[in-house]
């Protein structure tokens, strides 16, 4: 399915949009994409929908929390931490 | 919590200041739990992965050479704990996502080409993720093939860099970029389907986008 019929340039842009949004492209590629976007409303619209998708993913925080940490489980972790610290002191780190 | 605050907690723990212990555990336990739940899809496993990973983290805390790298270091251990726990059924053959399957079609309306996608302008930039939208997003992420999901979770949800993600997943930076783009496109497509339905509902006076 072609994004815009007969327009391979749109397809090229389409493959680079994440890197463009991440500011991971060299300046000359960014300039080329911006020049294309200035003149192509379907690509602008698609880029905007992708940008909002990324924004939503970045703000996504699951609602569910793990069960509260049990006493035994916390002690197991604290023991591991204290043992590690004791080992560091012994080895003079 | 910002990465700077995580770095400070790691520094305190490395110097033997145990006052940071509970804060560190609470913060990273929730993070590892969410990550492994989304990655493996099993709540019970996620609880166990969080404990296994934290145990490994504290046993090896002195291996953390750069406190400012504590987040990627924690996620590398969490990922390994996840792989250890993962059930065989989750080892389904990885499905490859191709760019072509996410190319939207267009209609020609006179001289203008119109994209066949939802009206995303209705979605405010800083929209609070209501519970329905959050559920749609969670499902969209959850349905990604694992190779793509693991990248999106680290890059976009946990805000790690391309380089850090590449190190955690033993991938090249280019592979991270390719997978991230396809993962985002897949999530975008699922959200687009939802927005179309919601917009249609709003037109009927039943729901809003």
HADDOCK unambig.tbl for C-alpha pairs under 7 A between the chains (distance, minus, plus):
assign (segid A and resid 1 and name CA) (segid B and resid 103 and name CA) 6.69 0.50 0.50
assign (segid A and resid 1 and name CA) (segid B and resid 105 and name CA) 6.31 0.50 0.50
assign (segid A and resid 2 and name CA) (segid B and resid 103 and name CA) 6.74 0.50 0.50
assign (segid A and resid 2 and name CA) (segid B and resid 105 and name CA) 6.16 0.50 0.50
assign (segid A and resid 3 and name CA) (segid B and resid 103 and name CA) 5.53 0.50 0.50
assign (segid A and resid 3 and name CA) (segid B and resid 104 and name CA) 5.45 0.50 0.50
assign (segid A and resid 3 and name CA) (segid B and resid 105 and name CA) 4.98 0.50 0.50
assign (segid A and resid 3 and name CA) (segid B and resid 106 and name CA) 6.09 0.50 0.50
assign (segid A and resid 4 and name CA) (segid B and resid 105 and name CA) 6.97 0.50 0.50
assign (segid A and resid 4 and name CA) (segid B and resid 106 and name CA) 5.98 0.50 0.50
assign (segid A and resid 18 and name CA) (segid B and resid 181 and name CA) 5.37 0.50 0.50
assign (segid A and resid 42 and name CA) (segid B and resid 113 and name CA) 6.95 0.50 0.50
assign (segid A and resid 42 and name CA) (segid B and resid 114 and name CA) 6.40 0.50 0.50
assign (segid A and resid 42 and name CA) (segid B and resid 115 and name CA) 5.60 0.50 0.50
assign (segid A and resid 49 and name CA) (segid B and resid 120 and name CA) 5.85 0.50 0.50
assign (segid A and resid 50 and name CA) (segid B and resid 188 and name CA) 6.21 0.50 0.50
assign (segid A and resid 52 and name CA) (segid B and resid 125 and name CA) 6.85 0.50 0.50
assign (segid A and resid 53 and name CA) (segid B and resid 188 and name CA) 5.65 0.50 0.50
assign (segid A and resid 54 and name CA) (segid B and resid 156 and name CA) 6.81 0.50 0.50
assign (segid A and resid 54 and name CA) (segid B and resid 184 and name CA) 6.98 0.50 0.50
assign (segid A and resid 57 and name CA) (segid B and resid 156 and name CA) 5.92 0.50 0.50
assign (segid A and resid 57 and name CA) (segid B and resid 157 and name CA) 5.67 0.50 0.50
assign (segid A and resid 58 and name CA) (segid B and resid 156 and name CA) 5.23 0.50 0.50
assign (segid A and resid 58 and name CA) (segid B and resid 157 and name CA) 4.90 0.50 0.50
assign (segid A and resid 60 and name CA) (segid B and resid 157 and name CA) 6.68 0.50 0.50
assign (segid A and resid 62 and name CA) (segid B and resid 34 and name CA) 6.78 0.50 0.50
assign (segid A and resid 65 and name CA) (segid B and resid 30 and name CA) 6.43 0.50 0.50
assign (segid A and resid 66 and name CA) (segid B and resid 30 and name CA) 6.34 0.50 0.50
assign (segid A and resid 66 and name CA) (segid B and resid 33 and name CA) 6.49 0.50 0.50
assign (segid A and resid 66 and name CA) (segid B and resid 47 and name CA) 6.46 0.50 0.50
assign (segid A and resid 77 and name CA) (segid B and resid 54 and name CA) 6.94 0.50 0.50
assign (segid A and resid 77 and name CA) (segid B and resid 55 and name CA) 5.47 0.50 0.50
assign (segid A and resid 77 and name CA) (segid B and resid 58 and name CA) 6.69 0.50 0.50
assign (segid A and resid 80 and name CA) (segid B and resid 55 and name CA) 6.63 0.50 0.50
assign (segid A and resid 80 and name CA) (segid B and resid 58 and name CA) 5.59 0.50 0.50
assign (segid A and resid 80 and name CA) (segid B and resid 59 and name CA) 5.18 0.50 0.50
assign (segid A and resid 81 and name CA) (segid B and resid 58 and name CA) 4.77 0.50 0.50
assign (segid A and resid 81 and name CA) (segid B and resid 59 and name CA) 6.09 0.50 0.50
assign (segid A and resid 84 and name CA) (segid B and resid 59 and name CA) 5.75 0.50 0.50
assign (segid A and resid 85 and name CA) (segid B and resid 16 and name CA) 6.15 0.50 0.50
